[in-house]
Amino acid sequence: MRTLLRVLLMLLVIALVVGLAVFGYGFVTVHRSWPRTDGTIQVSGLQSEVTIIRDSWGISHIYASNPHDLFFVQGYVHAQDRFWQMEFWRRIGSGRLSEVLGESALGQDRFLRTLGWHRTSAQELKRLNAETRAVLEAYAEGVNAYISTHRGHLGLEFAILGLTGVEFEPEPWTPLNTLTWAKVMAWDLSGNMDTELLRAHITARLGTPAVGVLKPPYPDDYPVIVPPPLAGATLETVPDAAFETHVLGAGDDLGSNNWVVAGSRTETGTPFLANDPHLDIQMPSIWYEIGLHCDPLGPDCPYNVVGASFASTPGVIIGHNDHIAWGVTNLGPDVQDLFIERVNPENTNQYEFQGEWLDMEIVREEIQVAGEEEPVVVNVRTTRHGPIINDVVGGTEEDWTFGWQPLALSWTALQPGTLVRSIVLLDRARNWGEFREALSYWDVPSQNFIYADVEGNIGYQAPGRIPIRASGNGSSPVPGWAGEHEWVDYISFDELPRAFNPPEGYIVTANNAVVGPDFPYFLSLDWSPGYRARRIVELIEADPVLSLTDLQTIQGDSSPIWAEDVLPYLLVLPVTGSGSSNERRLAEALEMLRAWDRQAVQDSAGTVLFEAFRLHLVDLTFGDELGEQLLRRGRPTAMVALVDFLADEASPWFDDVTTLEVETRDNILLRALEEAVEELTETLGRDMARWRWGDLHTATFKNQSLGQSGIGPIEALFNRGPVSVDGTIATVNNTGYSLSHPYDVVIVSSYRQIIDMDDLARSVSMHTTGQSGHPFHPHYDDMIDPWRNIEYHPMLWERADVEADAEGVLVLTP
């Protein structure tokens, strides 16, 4: 017995020693990548001394005497807090994730090498004007100054990868890396390729008339951003893989809100400007808040700006300077077209155009894959319309692949652009004219920009490179061989929609239609359905004197407008509750929905019932006609389409074609409610009063790389959540979930800001997670709870306020 006890004690001691060693290694590994935020550091490459004051939220406010040092230090602090994110993003943009993540990333790399963002960015780099080049080079110098002095402790992700045998020294940052990241964002914000394929798929399965039903036009009675007067061939099959080309996820409800209110409608007599871009949930946040301050401010150093930036890009993307404020939402014009190419049967590297066989451009791309000795080779075939995408989408065993209806992608971002020049000019613009001048260089992704200035003006400008077609509207794939659908020009900047001090006293954009049908140029068929815009307009017009607090309330509004259009048809149905147990349950469910206050909040039982009903109603209405594959892709569209024919009780869409009886609207409504009750009874229990929306509707912030490794302990290091959240699909407080994978949040209001033009120091903001990209750092996840509770921190502006809230002061010297 004593011998056994001695052995057990020895094993316990060994386990304790090993545990402490592992803990000690982990503690040191985690902490050594945290940035230094106090004291003085000598940094090679600076021209003068620079001060970085970090406030209590970890937000860096940089004070420099010249533009070179200002952007140099922005690159330095981005690398301090987010270098792994920057490394991951630049590998996405250049199609080089497989080098570190292995075969799991190969499919994405093959697709991105085919699109060739790195090739287009290299062309942009050659065309930069001197000022933009200088900004990008200064930023890259700052990133590299940090990399070169912190090798071996740049981030926990590097250490974890090293334990798996993947070790690499990060390459120097270059301006090209910033330009490729711009392509990544453009892809996720300006792509309508999926919608073209969806229309083709609907046509192939159900015929052309079904497209008009399932992709309905924008409603005539919904808001447009700029009201008047200011404003072929088919594919035989489309595989699932054709839709699997998203880089950052691109959930079903991607979008954003912004609005600006004139002083005539505010308590201060000056404008308020609000913005909350809706993007895919991730960890760390896609945004990095920052202040860039020239000290002294003057013609030689004209920047004094705060707001949200991307860790990889110089400047501020959304925010305000001392003269103007601005916000963005995705405009979403049709800037992608798929051309069906006719290939020479005797030479698959030739295609027909207007009666001639033309040679494709062939580019050899070699992709290194971790763990593999030989690179994977992709021979990119490109026509006059763009790269052929189905060489790398699907698989060689699919019908829809090499040699069969090849599709070439035309996209405005595959041409050299001037986006960074626009950001530089925007950050120092002083008035409406300079604001518009800056946006004349904003080519992709096209955005809805709202504007306010300290003089009391408000405005709207749509920038972007939007094609004019010889014929058609690019809404579905078209034949490329005849030349009938070529892009012949782009809408000139001066002819794009804009508004300045409109009589309504406000401008609202929420990815809704920008203009009405009388606008002389085609912008898009695929606007957001307008639910968020409709609700924001309702709330603004309901209060003639708006305060900053009122705007916060609007940003947090969780009223699902879709429910207002659908529930009236359900709640009048005669279910007495006096019959079978099933009828009593339905009657109880109907009573719960009648009592529901139409607020999609975490503790609401009515919300969880309605959301389950929403899903079952869409599937029961359209599933029999669409089939599983098309239904999975078309659920968001079908949800909107359903409202258009709800008034027709006998619409054929309600009939289940798999049964002998003819179902009507009321049959399907009650069946959807019944299935919702059954689902929730199984998942949440029999007592409906105890159901809670927050028990199902949760947000999990996932690291884009190792946080999705499938290895629980590693994911626990990097991910945070799940946390219950308010909101749902298409509420102003947009916490949208995938209709194919309910109810987990995939889209969030990734950053909220409200600018008070009467006193910029009263402005507020908040993003989703925290400033730091280092797990376990105090600022890694300290914004999650305030964000989900619609709380804000001050957007510190005056230096005295920044110093009073200082958490750390770091001085960089040459």
N, C-alpha and C positions, 0 to 999 in steps of 0.2 A: 504494500500500500504506500509506504514511504517513497519507494522507488518511482511508483506511478505519479505520486504527488510532485516529486522532484522534476520529473519529465514535463509534467503539465506546467509547472512554474517556469521551467526553462523555455518552453514553447511560448508562454505568455510574454516573457521578457523579450524573446526574439521578435515576436509580433509587435510588441510595443516599440522596440528599437527601430524595426523596419517602418512602422507607421509614422514614428516621429521623423525618421529620415525622409520618407516620402512627403510628409507634411512640410518639413523644412525645405526640401527641394521645391515643392510646389509653391510655398510662400515666397521664396526667393525668386523663382521663375516668374510668378505673377507680378510681383512688385517691381522687379528691375526694369520692366518696360514702361512703367509709369513716368510721365514727363516731369522734369524739374520745372517748378513754377515760381521759385524764389531765388534771389541772389543775382549774381552777374556771371555771364558766360561770354567768352571771346569766341566769335564766330567768323571764320574766314569768308570773305566775299561781301560783307557789309561795307557801305560807304560812310555811315555815321552811326551813332548810338541810337538804339531803338528800345522803347519800353513796352512791355506786354503786361497789362493788368488783367488778371482773371477775376471775375466777380464771383459771387457766392453760388452761382449755377455753373461755374466752370467756363463761362463765355469769355473769350479772349478779346480784349480791346487793345489794338495795336496803335502806337503813336510813333510816327516816323517823320523825318524832315524832307524826304524825297520819295518819288513814286517807286524807284528801284527797290529801296529798302522796305517800303510798305508791302509790296507784293512778294518780295523775298521772304519776309517774316510771316506773311500769310501762308506761304508754302511750308515754312518751318513749323508753325503751330498745327497746321493740318497734319503733317507727318508725326508730330508729337502725339497727337490724340487718335489719329485714324489711319496709320500707315498701312495696316493690313487691309483695311477697306479699300484704300487707294491701290494697293497691289492687286487685289482681287478685281477691282473695276477695270484697271488697265489691261489685265489678262482677258477679261470679257471682251473689251473693245478690240483687241488684236487677235482674238481667237487662239489664246495660248493657255487656257485653263488646264488642258490635259497634261501639261508639263508638270503640274503639281498635284492635281486631283486624279490623274490616271484616266482609265478608259471610261469612267462614268461621265466625264465631260467631253468625250470625243465627238458625240453627235452634235452638240452645240458648237464646238470648235469648227467642225466641218461646214456647218451652215454659215457661221460668221466669216470664215475664210472665203466662202463662196460669195457672200455679199461684198466682202472686201472693204470694210470700213477703214482698215489700216491703209489700204491703197488710196482711197479717196482723201483721207486725212493727210497723207504724204503730199498729195497735190495741193491741198489747202496750205500746207506749211510753206510751200514755195511761193505762194501768192500773198502772204501776209504783208500788210504795210509795216513800216518801221516801228511805229508805236506799239502795235499789237504784238509784234515779235518780241520787242523789249520787255513787255509785261509778262509774256509767257516764259521767256528765258529767265527773268528775275525770279518768277515763281518756282521754276524748276531748280534754280540755284539754291533756293531756300530749302526745298525738299531734300536735295542732295547733301546740303550742309548737315542736315539732321541724320540722314542715312549714314554718311561717312563717319560720323562720330558715335554712332549707336549700333554698330553691327554686332549681332549676337544677342541683342535684347530690344528688338523692334516690335515684338508683340507675342502674346501667348500662342497664337496660331502657328507662328514659325516654329516654336518649341514643340508643339504637338505634332506637326508634320515631321519634324526631325526624328521624333520617337518612332514614327512609322517608316523611317528610312528615306523620306523625301527631304533632302537638304539642298538649299540653294542660296546663293548670295543675291539679294535684290539688285537689279541693274539700276544704273542712274536714271532718275526721272528726266523725261524730255518733253518739250512742247507737244510732240506727237501724241504722248500719252493723254494729255488734256484734250486734244482734238478728237481722239477715238472715244473718250468718255462722252463727249457731246453727241456722238453718233448713237451710243447706247441709249441715252435719254430720248433722242429723236425717234428711235425705233419704237420705244414703248409709248410715246406720246403722239406719234403721227402715222401710225400704221392702220390701214384699212384693208390689208391683204386678206385677213381672216374673213372679213365681211364679204369680200368678193367671192371667196371660196364657198362661203355659206350660201350665198345666192345661187351659185352654180350647183351646189349640192341639192338645194330645194328644187331647183328647176329640173335637175336630172331625176329626182324621185317623184315629184308631184306636179310638175309642169309650171310654166311661166305664171299663170294666174295666182298660184299659191305664194309667189314671191311678194305680190302686192298685199296679201293678207298678213303674212308672217313678218314682213319688213314694211310696216305701215309708214306713211309720210308723217312729218311733224304736224301736230294738231294746229288747226288755224287759230284756235282760241287760247293758245299758250304763248308765253312771252317770247319775243325776239329781242336780241340785244340792241340792235340799231334799227328801229322801225322806220318805214318810209316817212319822208322822202330821203332820209340820210343814207339810207343804205343802197350681141352678134352671135358669135359662136358659143357653143356650150361644151362643158366637160362631161364625159360619160361617167366618170367616177372620181371621187375625192377621198383619199384615205384619212384615217384619224391623224396619222403622222404629219399631214400637211398643216394641221392647226397647232402643232407642238413646236412653235418657233419663237416663243417668248423668252426674253432674256431676264427680265426682272419679275416675271410672273404674270403681269397684266390680267388682273382679276376681272370679273364680270361687270363691276361697277366703277371702273377707273374713271376719275373725273376730278372736278374741283369746283369751289365756289369763290367768287369775289364780288364785291359790290362797293360802290362809292356813293356817299350821300352828301349833297350840297349843304352849305350852311343854312339855307332857307328851311331845312328840315331837321336841324340839330339844335341842342340846347346851348351850344357854344357860339352858334352863328358862323362856324367854319366847318369845313368838310371832315368827315370820318371816312377812312378807307379800311376795308376788311378783306382778308384773303385766307383761305385754307385749301391748299392743294391736296387732292386725294390720290394717294399712291399705294403701292403694295407694302404690306406690313413687313418690316425687317428689323434686324438688330446688327449694328447700331442703326440709329436713324439715318435716313438718306440725307438729312439736312445737318448743317453745322453752323450755328449762329456765331456771328462775328461782328466786331466793329473795326473799321479801317479809318484812321484819322491822320490827316496830314497836320503836323505841328512844326512850324506855322502853316496855316492854310492860306494858299495864294495861287497865282497863275502857274508857278513852277511845280506846285504840289496841290492839285485841286480836289482831293478826295476827302470827304467827311461823310461816311455812310455806314449804316448798321442794318443788319437783317440776316437772312439765311443764305448760306453759300453751300457749294458742293466741295467736299474734300477731294480735290483733284483739279479744281478750276479756280483761277484768280477772280477776285471781285465778289460782289454781292448780287444774287439773282433776284431776290424779293426783299424789299425793304424801303428805306427812305434815306435821303440826305438832308442837308439843311434847307433845301428849297422845295423838293418834290417828294412824293411817295408813289409807289406803284405796287401792283399785284398782278398775278397771272392765273389763268385757267387754260386748259387745253381747248383750242379752237376746233381741232379735228377735221381739217379739210381733206378732201380726197386727193392725196398726193402720191398714192401708190396705184399703179395699174399692172395687171397681169396680161401679158401678150402670149397667145398660143402660137408657137412657132412651127413652121412646116420644114422638117429636116430632109435633106437630100438622102434618099434611100441608099445611094451609092457612096455617100460620104457623110457620116453623122456629125462631122464638124463644119458642115455648111447648112445654111438656112435660106429660105426663099424670101425675097423682098422685091415686090413689084416686077415679078417675072424673071428675076436673076437669082443665081445661087451666090450668096456672099459667104466669105470665110468668117467663122467665129474667131474671136480672140481667145486664145488658150493661155491660161496662167497656171503654172505649176506651184502648188502650195504644199509644203512639207510640215507636218504636225508631229512634234515630239510628244510621246506619251510616257508618263512615268512608269518605270518598270519594263519598258520595251526598248530594245536596242535599235531597231529600225524605225524610221519615221513613217507615219501614214501619209500617203500622197493623195492629194485631191487636185485633179485637173479641172480648173474652173473654166466653163464655157460661157462666153459672153456674146450677146448679139447687140445690135444697135439699140435694143430696148432695155438691155441690162443683163445681169447674170441669170443663167438657167437654174432655177432653184430645185427642181425635182430630180436633179442628179444627186442631191444630198438629202432629200426629204423622202421618207418612206424607206424602201429597201429594194434591192435589185429583184427580189421575188414578187414585188407588187406590180400590177398592171400599170399603175400611174407612176412610172419611173423612166429611166433612160430610154429614149427613142419613142416614147408613147406620149403624145400630146405635151411636148416639153413647154414649160412656162417660163418666160423671161420676166423679171421684176424690174419695172421702171419705178424709181423713187427719187424724189427731189434731193434727199440727203446723200445720194450716191454721186452727186456733183459737188465740187469744191464750194465751200460757203464762207461766211464772214461772221459767224455767231460771236466769237470772242471779242471782236471789234465792237459789236453792239453792246456787250456787257460793259466794256470799258467806258464807252461814251454814256451809257445809261447811268452809271454810278455817279457821274459828275454833272449830269444834265441839270439845268437851272430853271427851265420853263417849258411850256408846251412845245415850242418850236424845236428846242434841243432834244426834248424827249422823242419827238417824232423823227428827228434826224438820226438819233441812236437806233430807233427801231427799224429804220430803212435798211439796216444791215442784218437784222434778225431774220434769217432765211428759214431755218428749220430747227426745232419743231415750231410750227405756227401756233401762236398763243393769243388769247384774249387779254390784252393789257388794259387795266384801268389806271387812272391817274388822278392825283390831287396835288395842289400846290398851296404854299403859304399865302398866296394872294386870294385864295378862295375859289379857284377854278377846279372843275372836275372834267374828266374826259375818258374816251375809249379809243383804242387803236388796234386794228387787226394787222399784224405784220405777217410776212412769210412768202415763200416762193410757191405759188399755187398755179398749176398748169392750165393752159387753155388748149382744148383738144380740137382736132379737125372735125370730129363728129363724135357723138355719144358722150357719156359722162363717166366712163371708167368704173361703173358700179359692179360690173361683172367682167370676167376674162373675155378678151376680144381677139380676133385673128390678127396676127402681126404681119402676114405676108402681103396684104393688099395695100397697106399704107393709109387706110381710111381713118385710123384712130390715133394718128401720131400727135405728139405734143408739138404745137406750132409756136407757142409763146407762153409767157407768164403774165398774170395780172400785175399791172404796174402798181407800185406802192401807193401812189396818189389816188388810185381807183379802188383800193381796198377799203372796207367799211371803217368808219370812224365817227365819233360824236364829240362835241365840245359844249359843255354847259347846256345840256338838254332841258327843255321846259319842265319835264317831270321832276327834276331835282334829284334824280338818282340814276345809276346805271347798274344793272345786275347781270352777271354772267355765271352760268352754271352748266357749261357745255351744251346749252340749248341752242336753238337756231340763231345764227347771227343776224340774218336778214330774211326778208320775206321772198315770195316767189317772183316779185318784180325786179329783183336785183339783176343787173345785166350779165353777170358772170355766174357760172356754176361753181359753188363751193363744196357742197356735200349733200348726200341724201341721208347720212347717218348721224343725225344729231342725237344727243341724249334726249329722252322723252320729255324733259322739261319739268319733272316733278319738283326738283329742288328749286329751280328758278321760280316756279309758280308759288311755292311756299315762302321764299324770301320776299318776293314782291308783296304777298299778302301781309307779311309781318311789318314791312316797311310802311306800307300804306295805312296800316291800322294805327300807327302812332305818328302824329304830326310833329312831335318834338322828341327826337331820338338822342339818347345819351350813350356814352361809351359802354356802360353796363347793359343797355338795351342790345347793342351789337353783340356783346358776349352771349346774351340770351339767345339771339338769333343763331349764332354759330353753334350753340348747343342744342338747337331744336331737334327733337326726335319724333316728329309727327310723320308717319308714312302716308303720303298723299294717295298712293295706290289703293289703300284701304278705303278711302272716301269714294273711290270710283266703283269698287267691287262689293263692299259689304251691303249696300242698300238692296241688292238683288238676293242676298242670302238671308238677311235678318227678317224679311217679311214672310218667309216660308212657313207653312202651317205644320209645326211639329208640337204636339200637345204635351208629350211626356207622360201620358196616361196609359200607354200601351206596354210594349215589351221593355226589357231592361235596356236594350239598345236605343229605343226611342227616348227613354228617360235620359240616357247619357247625351243624346243629341240635343234634347231640349235644354239640358243644363249647359251644354256648350254654347248654344245660341244665346242663352241668357247672359253668359259670361261675356260674349262679344257685344251684346247690347249695352252692357254696363261698362265696357272698356272705355277709358278716357282718350283713346287714340294716341297714347304716348308710349313709344317703344323704349321703355326704361327697364333696368335690370330686374327689379322686383315685381314686374308685371306678369300676371297669369294670362291676361287677355292677349298680350303680345305674342307669347310663345304659341298660343293656340292659333292666332291669326297667321303667324309665319309658317307653321306646319300646314295649315289649310292652303296657304298660297302655293306651296310646293306641290301638294297633291292635286290642286285644281289645275295647274299648268300641265302636269303629267297626264291626268285623266282626259283633259281636253285635246291634247295634241299627240300624246304618245302613240296612239294606234295608227295615226297617219304618218308620223315622222319616222317611227322606228327608233331603236335605242341609240344608234350612233348619231343620227341627226338631231334627236331630241337633246342628247347630252350637249351638243354644240349650240343648239338653238333655244335653250330655255330662257335666257335673258330677253331675247327678241320676242319669243312667244308670250312671255309675261306681259309685255307692252301691247302686243297685238290683241290679246284676249279682250281688253277693255273696249276695243272698237266694235265688237259684235255681241257684247253681253246683252244689249237691249233686244236682240233677236233670239227669243226663247227657242226657236226651232232651227237655229243655225246648224248646218250639217257638220260643223266642226265639233259640236257637242255629242254627236252620235258616235258611239263606239263601233267601229266597222268590224270588230271581231265578234260581235254578238248578233243574234237574230232580231232582237227588239231595237226600236229606234229611241235612243236616249235624247232627252231635251236638256236645256240649260239647268232647270231645277233639279233634275236627276243627278247631274254631274256635280252641282254645288253641294247637295246633301251627301253624295258619296265621298267627295273630297273632305268634307267636315268629319264624316264618319272615320275615314282612314287617318285623318289627323289625330282624332281622339284615341284611336287604337294605338298609333305610334307613340303618343305622349304617355298613355297609360303604361305602356311597356317600359319606356325609358325614365319617366319621372314619377310613376306611381298612380294609383287610382284616384286620389283626392285632388280634384282639379284646383281647389283653392290653394294648394301648396305648390302648384307649378310656378316656376320663375324663369323669365326670359334669360336672366344671367346664368342660370344653370347650364344652358346650352350655348348661349351666344358669348363666346370668349375670344380674347385676343392673345395670341402667343407670338412674341417677338423672336424671330428665328434668325440666327446668323446665316448669311447666304451660303457659306461654304461648310465649315465643320459643324455648324449648328443643324445641318440636314444630313449628317453622316450616317444616321441610322444606328449609331452607337450611343446608348443611353447616357453613360457617364460623361462622354465628351459633349453631347448636346446639352447636358445640364450645366456644363461650364459656361457655355456661350449664350444659351437661350434664356428668356425670361417670360414668365407666365405659366399657365393661362390666367388671365384676369377677366372678370365680367365687365361688360361695357354696355352703355346705352346705344340707341340707334339701330338702324338696320339698312336694308337696301334702299337707296335713293332718298334717305332722309337728309336734311341739311347737315346734321351730325352723321356723316356717312361712315357707317361701319359695315360695309357690304360683305356678304358671304357668297361663296360660289354656289349657284343653284344645283351644281352637280355634287358638291360635297358640303352640305349644310351641317352645322350652322356656324362653323368656325370662321372668324373674321379674316378676310384676305385683303381688304381695302380699308384704309383709314385716312382721316384728316391728318396728314403727316406733319403739318406745321400750321399754327394759327397765329395771325397777327392782326392787330387793330391799331391803326395810326390816327392819332389826334392831331390834326393840323393846327389847332389853336395852341397847343403846348406839346411839342414832340416828346418831351420827357414823360408825359402821361401815357404814351403808347405802351402796348403790352404784346406779349407773344408767348409761345410754348411749342416745342416739338415733342416727338413721341417718346423717346427713351432717355437720352442724356447726351452730353457733349463728348464723353469719352468713348473710345472704342476698345478700352482695355477691361476685360471682365474683372469684376470685384472692385474696380475703382469706384469711389463714392459717386462719381458723375456718370457711371455706366448706365444706371437705370433709375436715377432720382427724378426723372420727369414723367415716369409712367403713370403714377397715381394722380399727380396734378393734371396730366393730359386727359386721362379717362374721366376725370371729374369736371372737365371744362374749366380748369383754373389756369391762371396766367402768371408770368413773372414780368417785372418792368423791363421794357427795352431801354436799358440805361443809355443816356445820351450825353449829358454834360459830364465833363471829366471829373468834376468835384463829386458827382453822384457815383461815378465808377470807382473813384478812390475810396469813398466812404463805404462801399460794399466789397472792397477788395479782399479776395481770398489769398492772392499771391501776386507779387510784383517781380518780374524777371526782366533784367536789363541785358540786352545783347550789345556787345561792343565789337568794332572791327578788329 
